[in-house]
Amino acid sequence: MKKVFLILFCCSVAASVWAGEIVPWFDDGDALVDYTAARDGVDNPNDIVALNPGSTITFAAKFTPSVADVTEDSGPVAVIETGGTTFGSGIWLCNGELHYAFRANVSGNNDRTFDDFEFADGAGAVKMGDVEAEQEVMAWVSLDLNSGIVLSSVNGVKRIAYLDTFPTSTNLTGNQSVTFLADINIVSGHMGGLNGANEPLLNAENTWGMTTVSGTPVRGQIFGEAVDPTLLPHDPSPAVRAENIDPDTFTEVSFDTAEDPENAGSQNSDVTGHFVTFYRGMDGDPNLGMAPLYETFVSAGADPITVPVNTPETFELELGQEVFWNVEEQMSGAPEGDSANIVGPLWNFETLPATPAAVSQPVDEAVFAGEQAVFEYTFTSKSAASSAWYKEGDPDTELLESDPDITIDLAQNGDEFTSTLYINNAEVADQGYYYCIAANTAGDTQSDSASLAVKRMVGYWPLDGDYQDYSGEENHLTPYEEPIKEQWVDGVAPAVTGQALSTIEHRDTVAQTEPFAAAEYTDEVTMSMWIYWPGADSHPANNHLRTIFSSRDSSQNNWFWEFDQRTGWLTVNAPGYAPYGYYNLPKSEWVHLAVTSSADEVATFYVNGSEIDQTNPGRYSINTASVPVFLGTNQLDNLDFCTEAIFDEVRLYNYAMPPEDIAGLYYDVTGEQICVEPNAENLAYDINGDCTVGLEDFAEWSVDWLNSMLYPAAGE
């Protein structure tokens, strides 16, 4: 289903209040930049101010493209943009279509395509509309990160797009240079929302300047605000692009009246009624060339305004039907179509299809070996339905109940069905992606795929005289040079842990595995080790950083665990190079360290079994590529970066371990108990802080027994 919807409304509304040439709601004098000639941002840096907060921006342009501009299909043609290699956005002409592209501190994203609504990953793109060669174009686009709305207009035809994910603010002006049309060729450093996309028309290396038709007027503007959609009729019900509306129960639509531009939150007092029109739709577009399905007039009143539908007197809905509808606000009793009226967005909704329609999708599962994994897919069907489950592969494999570990249930509640897949005795071979196909007499529908991961240790290197992996995963370490006797020393507790690996004065004993994906299907890891650091070494390198554990190769980084060899300051580093510091390694003593990284991008840090810090959600993310894991370094081609320390009991897990399990790793070596949750509710009366509520706590509490601050006191 498309996520972009046309908006048709009159740009001449209230001209005395809104007088902008291109954006009628704005005063041209408020533009941050306002150019009437082509401009090359490389020669004119710092054209625009930084927006604080960076939540709203509007681009506007007037130009007449040439045939060459409209037919250029090797790369995007610049209209107006601001930004550089990491931040910025702008309007680009892509083979006759105007697109708005935006970018915020992201490397990669090469799989980005048109109509990319996932701005949380740092980049996106929204189609604005088509243009014709040698015809003047008046276009604008507004981005509002307070609501995730992208509102645009091309020659009076408006579109509204809703971002699926987005930050509340970001750097919207990039390096503060502005390109407007430019010449035939422009420097590829002008990103303005582009990157190294596989789609050539969004690739920054393919950019062109615009030629325009000679002698035609041009104008380019950027504003630090966004057009307010509430000045139009808004908040429709069903919501824009709503799906699976049941024709058997649906009876009305509703909306809120356009607001007063001088009094936000209040109805426009000049609205005296609403002309409401419904249209047929097909493949996400309205069929405005045919007679409307239904037209009616509703007098002004309290919001929400309701309109009865789906009756013999209006029009009747069917399965698999798409309906577009819009509202023209009648201003001061004007007739329909009057230029004073406000014509609002063209909204849409879809009824239940004749084929099964998804209600809820399967979700990812992560279980321990031997446990049961459960996937559910809920869908509606107006006729009898069946379901089947598949595991992705080459080819995909249907799961059958002839397998004793497979059970499939299909439960029905009216028109709603739930298909449940049970995988018993999960094992590593079961890992992968699973989906359901629901079918009825009209056809079938495939669910989203969900992953199954088996949580386990994926690397265990006790370093007892060898580099072998004892987890059973065969991820053995290979040292830089052949092992020597002197590198094997007593571990943290020789009677329990045996030997350990010393890289002190033996830097070439650091090692790496063959490539593997530790976080495959889980997006989580736990790293654990004992380390003894003697202090600063004599091998200065860039930033004096030394890596104790990492997962990377020359092209892909999964994670870094490192410290500054001068101070012992520990950090974890993400693929985008966003270090997070949390602890100073003590010199010349054994320390147990652990880090967990969860699927919600939270890193938690432990020292000697106790949690000492945790990042906010979204702060620390890892990659899941199949690359080598390094111990004591992040590369084997430069020994200056190797860590001089003693390593023991190094472990790697493919899930984020809970605090009690981290404490258990420490306890297994030391025998010392750890308070895993000192702020737990059931420890509210732990007065002495020993992680136990006992008689000593009661004794301290009872000292204040019968103390009172009541006034007046009893008897006074």
N, C-alpha and C positions, 0 to 999 in steps of 0.2 A: 504494500500500500504506500503510495507516495505521501511524503510528509510536507509538501508545499501546496499552498492553496491560494488561488487568485483572490485579489481584493479589488473591487470596482467601486470607486466613489469619486465624487465631484471634487476637483481640486480648487474650485472657485468659492467654496464655502467660506463665509465670513471673511472675505478678502480684506475688509477694513482692519481685521485683527491680525491675520496671517498674510504676509505680503512677500514671502520669499519667491524668487523667480523659479527655482527648481523645487525646493521643498516648501510648500505653501504655509506650513505651520511655523517656520522659522523666520526670523529677521536676518536678512543677508548681512547686516552689520555685525551679527554675533559670530560669524564664521571665523574659525581659527586661521584659515588660509582662504583666499578668494582670488583665483588666477583667471585671467582672460587671454592667456597665451600658454603654449606648451612649455613645460618646465622639466628639467633633468635634475633629479634629486642628488646625483653624485656631485654635480658642480655647485649645489646649493644645500649643504648640510644644515641641520638644526632649523628647518623651516617652521616647525610646529612645536608647541609646548607639550610637555608630558601631562597626561590627564591624571588627576588625583582626586578621588579614586578612579582607577581605570575600569569603569563599568559601562560607560555609554560612549558611542561615537557614531557619527553619520557622515557618509561620503555622498557627494552630489556632483553630477557632471552633465554638461551640455556639449554636444559635438555632432558632427556629421561624418560617419565613417566612409571610407572609400571601399571600392570593390575588393581591393587587396586586403584591407583590414578585416572585412567580414568573411573572406574566404580563406584566410590564413589558418592552416590546420596543423602546422608543425609545432606550434607553441602558443602561449597566451600573449595577447596584445594588450599593452598597458593602457588603462583608462585613467585611474587615479589611485595612488597607493601611498602608504607611509610605512616605514619600517626598514629592517635590515635582515640579517641572517637568522635571527632567533625570534624576534617579536615584530608584529605588525599585521596589517591587513589592507585590503583594497579591492577595487573593481577591475576585473580582467575580461577582455573579449576573447572568447574561446570558440573559434570556428562558427561565428555568427550568433553565439549565445553569450549574454552577460552573466558572469559568475562573481560572487563575493567570496573571497578566500581569506582565512584568518589563521594566525599562527602565534604560539606563545611558548617559547623556551622548550623546543622539542627538537631532538635530532632523530633522523630516520623518518618513520611514518611513511615509508615509500609506497605502501599499499593504499594510500589515500586516493579516493575517487571523488567524482562529483556527488553532491548531496550527501556529504559526510557531516552528520549531526553530533558526533562524539567529540565535543570540544574539550572534555576532560583529559583526553590523551594529548592535548597540546595543539591540535590542528583541526580545521574543518573547512567546508565549502558548501555554498548554497547557490542554487540557480536563481537568477533574477528574472530572466525573460529573453526573448529573441529580438534582434534588431535587423533592419534592412539597410543595404548599401545605399549611400547617397540620399538617405532620409534623416532629418535631424532627430537626435535622441535626447530626451530629457529623462535622466535616471537618478535615483538616489537609493541608498540602503542604510538602515539603522540597525545597530547591534546594541542590545540592552542585556547585560549580564546579570542584572537584578532579577530578571524574569526568564532569561534564556530565549528571548524572542528576536528573530531577525525579520524586519519588515522592510520591503523593498518596492520600488515602483519603476516601471519602464514605460515611458510615454502614457502614463495614466493608468496602466494595468498593474495592479498591486499584487504582491504575494506575501504571505506570512509563513515563516518557518519556525518550528519549535525545536530548539536544541535538546537532545536527549540528556546530555550531561554537559556541565559548563562550570568554570570557576566563577566566584562572585565578582572578581576583578582581576585584571592582569595589565601588563604593559601594552597599551593599545596603540602607542605611537612609535614604538621601536626606537630606531636611532634618530628619530625626529626629522628625517629628510623626507621630502615629498616629490614624487614623480607624477606629472600630469601630461599624458599623451606622449611627451618626449619626442625623439626622432625615430627614424626607421629602426635603428639598432640601439639598445640600451644595455648598460652593464648588468651582467647577470646577478651581481650582488644585490640588486633591487628585488627583494623578495616580496614584500607587501602581502604576506600570507602564503607565499609559495614555498615549496621545498623540493627535494629530489624525488618527487613522486614518480611512480611507474607510469602514471597517466601523463603523456607528453604535454597535454594542455594545462597541467598544473605543475610542471617542472620548471624550476627557477632558471635552469640553464638554457631554456628554449625561448626566453622572453623577447618580445619585439616592441618597438615603439609604434605609435599610431601615426599614419600619414594624414588622415582626414581629407575632406574635399576642399580644395584650395578656395580661400576667400570666405569660408563659412565661419560664423561666430562660434567661439568655444568659451566654456566657463567651468572651472573646477573648484569645489569647496569641500572643506572638512569642518564639521561642528563637533563640539564636545558633549553633545546631548543626543537623545534619541527621540523619535516620534512616539507620542503616547497613544497606544491603541484604544485606551478608554474614551478618547474623544469621539470614537465611533461606537455603534451598538456593539456590545461585547458580552463575554461570559455565556456563550451558548450552551444549551443542554438539549441533546447530547453534546459532549465536548467535541471540539474539532478533531476529525479523523477517528471518531469513536467507531468501534467495530462490534459485530455480533449483537446488534439490536434485534430483539425478538418481535417479529411482526404480530405474534399472537397477543402480546401484552402492551405494546407501545401505543400511547394515545396522544402525546403532545410534545411540542418543542417549547423552549423558553429562552429568553435572553434578557440582558440589562440594557437600559436606555443609554444613549451617548451622554457622557458627563459634560457639565458646564466647564468650559476652558478657564473660567475665572474662579471656579469654586470646586476644586477636586473632591470627588466623592458624592457630589450632588448631581441630580439629573439636569440636563440642559433644559431650562425652563421654556425655551422656544419650541421644543418638540411637542406637537399636538397630536401626533399619531404615528403609526408604523405601517408602511406598505411591505408586506411579506410575500416573497415569491420562492417557489420550489422548482428545481430543475432535475432532469435526469442526469446521471453521471455515467462515465465509462472510463475505466483504467485511470482513475484519479483526476479526470478532467470533466468539467460540466459541459453538457450539450446545450449551449445557449442558442444554437441555430434553430432548435425545435421550439414548438409552443411550450410554455411552462406547464409543469404538472398541475400546479395549483397557485392561485393568487388570492390574497385576502387583505383586508385593512383592519387594524386593531387600534382602537383609541388609546391615547396616552393614559398611563396609570402607574400604580406602584410597581416597582421591580420585585421579582422578575415578571416580564411580560410573557404570557402563555398563549400558545396557538394550538388549538385542537387539530389533529391530523389522523390519518389511518382510519378514515370512515368513508362510507359510500358518498357522503356529501362533499368530502375533500378529495383525498386520493388514498388508495389502499396500497400498503406495502406488501412486497413479495420477498421470498427467500432470494438471497444473492443480489440484492438491489442496492445501488449506490445513489444517494440523494444529496444534491447541493441545494443550499437555500441562503438567502440573504435578506437583509432588512434595509429599507430606505426610510430614514427618519423624516417625517413630514415636519417642516419648519413653518410655524405660524399659519397653518392651514393651507400651505401651497399644494398644488396638484402633484400627482406622481410624475417624476421626471423633471421637476423644476430644478433649476441650477442652484437654488438656495438649499435644497434638501441635502442630507448627509447619507450617502449610500455606503453601507458598511461592508464588512468582509463577506466573502462568499464561503460559507461554512459547509461541511459535509459530514455524513455518517454512512455506515454500511450496515445492512441487515445481516442476520445469520446467513451463511451460505447454505446451499443445499447439501454440500459435502460437510463432513464434521468440522467444527470450528473450535480452536483451542481456547480453553478457559485458564488453565495453568500448565506450565511447562515442567519437564523434569529438571531437577537441580543436581549439581555435582555432589558426589558421595566420596568420602574418604573413611575407610574402615581398616581395622587390623586384620591380619591374616586369620582365617577361620570364622570371622564374623559374617553377618548377613548384610548385604547392600540392598537398598530399596529405592526404586525409581517409580514415580507416579506421573501420569499424564491425564489431565481432566479435559474433556471436550464435550460439546453439545452436538446432538444430532436429532433431527425431526423424524428420522426413521430408524429402524433397527440398525445396529452398528456392530462391528467387530474390531479387533485390534491385534497387532503383532509387533514384537520387539526385535531390534537388530543391533548388532555390534558392528561399528565401522571397521572396514578393512579393505583389502584388495583381493576379492570383492567383499562387500558387506555380507555378514552372516546372520541368518534368522535364528533366533533363540527358540528352542523347542523344549517342551516339558518332558520329552523323552530323556533329557539330561536330568539326572536326579537332583542336581543343584539348582535347577531352574523351575520357578513357579510363576505363572501369569494368571492374574485375576482380572475380571472385567465386571465392575459393579455399576448398576443403573439406578438413577433416582430421577424419574420423569424423563426429561430430555437430556439430562446430564449423565455422562458416563465417566468412570475413572478406571483406567487401566493401570495395574500395578505389576511391576516386575520385581521378583525376589531372586537375588543371587546368593545362595547359601555357600558357606565355607569358602569365602573369597580368598583368592590367591593371586600372586603376581601376574600370572598368565591372564587373569580376568581384567587387568587394567586396560583402559581404553575409553572410547566414546560410545554411548548407547542412545538410541532414539526409538520412538514408537510411530507406527503408521496405523491411523484409524480409518476405517472404511465403511461406507454404506452404499446403497444402490446408485447414488449420484456420483460417487467417486471416492477418493481418499485424500487424507491430509497427513503430512509428516510433521512430527514434533521437532522442537529444537534438540540438539544433541547435548548430553550431559556426561561428564567424565566420572570414571570410577578409579580411585587410587587406593592402593594398599599401603597403609602407614607402616613404616619399618625403618630400621637402621640400614643405610645404604653405604656406609663406610665405617670401618673400625680398625684403627691402626694402633695396637698396643705398643709397638716399637720395642718389642722384646728381642732385640738382636736381629730383626729383619724388618722389611718394608711391606709385609704381606697385609692384605685386607682380610680380617677375620669375621666380617659381617655376613659372608656367604655370597656377596654380590660380585666378587672377583675384581674389585677396583684397586688393584695393587699399585703401590707407589714405585717409581723408578728414580733413583738418585742421579744427581748431576755427574758424579764420578763413582767409581767402584767403592763399595763400603770398606772401611778400615776398622780395626779392632778398637781404636781409641774413641770412636764416635759413640760407642755403646757404654752408658754409665748407669749408675743406680737411679731408679725412678723415684717418684714422690714418696712412695711407701714400698720399698723393695719386696717386703714380705707379701704384699697384696698386688702390686702393679708390676713387679719385675724390673726390667731395664727401661731405659729411656734413650732418646736420640739427642745427642749434643751437637749443635752446629757451632759452638764456641771454638774459635780458631780452626774450625773445619767447615767453612762456609759452603764448600762443594758437596756437603752431605744433604742439602735441601733436595726436595723431590717433587715429582708430579705423577698424576695418574694418566691413563688414556682417557679420551673424552667420554663423558657420560652426563646425563641430565638428572641431577639430584632431586630437583623439584618438579619433575614431570608429573602432570595430572593434579598436583597439589598446590603449586605456587607457594610452598612453604619449605622452610628448612630449620634445623637446629644444629648449631655448631658447638662442640664441647671439647675442652682440652685442659690439661695441666701444663703450666709453663713456668720456667725459672729464668728470670732475666738478670744477667750480671751487671747491667748498666750500659752506658754508651760505648759504641764500638769506634773503630778508627777508619771506617770506610764511608766518608761523606758522599751523599748522593742527593738528587733533587729533593728538596724539602725535608731531607733526613728521614723520610718515611721508610719503615720496614714492614713488610707484610708477614703475618703469621699464618694466614689461611686465606685462600682466594679461589675463585672459579672463573677462568677466563681463557681466551686465546687472543691472537693478534687482531681479531675483528669483533669479538663479542665478550662483554663483561657480564657476569652474573652477580657477583658480590666481591667485596674486599673486607678483610679484617686486618687492621694495621695499627701501628703506633709510631710516635716520633721517638727515634732512638736516643735523642738528647734528654728527653724529659720522661719518657714512658707513657705519654698521653695516648690512650687507646681511642680509636675511632672505627666505626663501620662506614663503608662507602658504597654508594649505589651505582648502578650502571651509568647514570647521568652525572656522576661526580658531585654528589651532595653529601660530604662527610658529616658524621654525627659523632661528636666526642662525648665520653662519659666517665672515664676513670684513668687514674695514674697508676701504672704498674709499679709495685714496690720493687726495689732492687734486692737481689740475692735472697729471694725466698720463693717457695712454691706457692702458686695461686691457681685456683680452679676458675676458669672463665667459661661462660656459655652465652650464646646469643640465639634468640629465636626470631624468625621473620614469618609473620602470618599472612594469610591470603588477603586480609584487609589492610595490608601494607603497614603493619605495626611491628617495630623491632623492640624486643625486651632484652634487658642486659642483666646478667647475673655474675656475682663475684663470690666465690667460696659458698656456693649453694643458695645465696640470698639475692632476691631481685633488688637492684639498685637504681634502675632508671627504665623508662619506657617512652617511645616516641608517640606522637599523636597519630591517629589513623591517616593513612595516605602519605606519611612522611618518609617511610623507608620501603622501597620496592626492590625486588630482585627480578632477574631474567631467568628463564628456564631452558636455555640453550644447552646442547650437548657439547661441552668443552672440558678441558682438563681441570682437575683440582690440584692446587699447589700447596705444599706444606713448607713454611719458612720463607716463602718468596712469592712474587707474582710473575716471575719470568726466570728462565734458566740461561738466558744469553747475556746476563750482566750480573755477576756475583756481588757487585757493590750494593745491590738492592736486597741482598739476602739478610735474614735475621740471625744474629748470634744469640742463642738461647738454648735451653733444654726443653724438649717436648715429650709429653707422656700421655697415654690414654686419649688419643685423638679420635673423636667420634663425629659422624655426620648422619642426620636423620632427614627424611623427606616430609616431615611435619613439624609444626611448632609445639614443642613439648610443654605441658603444664608445669607450674612452679614446683609441685610436689615431686615430679619426675626428675627435674633438675636437682632438687635437694637430695634425691635418692642417689644420683651419681656422685655427689660430694660425700654423702654418708657412707656409701659402699667403700670408700677409700679411708675416710677419717674416723668413722663411727660417731661423728658429731651430729646431733639433732639440729634442724633448721626450722625457724618460724617462717612458714611459707606464706601466711596471710595475717600479718600483725594487726591489720585494720578490720578484720572480720567482725560481723555483727555480734557473734557469740563471744567475742573477747572484749565487749564493752566495759566489763568490770575487771579487766586485767590491770590492776592498779600498779603493780610493780614491774610490768613490762616483760615478764618471763614467758609469754605466749601461752599461759595456762591460768585459768581462773580457779584459785584455791583458797585455803584457809588464810594464807598470808595476805591475800587481797582483801578478804573479809575483815581481817584484823585492822588493816589500814582504813577501810571504809567505816568501820564501827567507831573509830575515834571521834567522828563527827555525829554520832547517834544523838538524836533529839536536839541538835543545834537548830536554831530557828531565827529567821529574820522577819517574822511577822510583826506588824505594828497595828494597834498596840499589842504588847505581849499579853499572854493569858493572865488574868487577874488584875490587870491595871485598869 
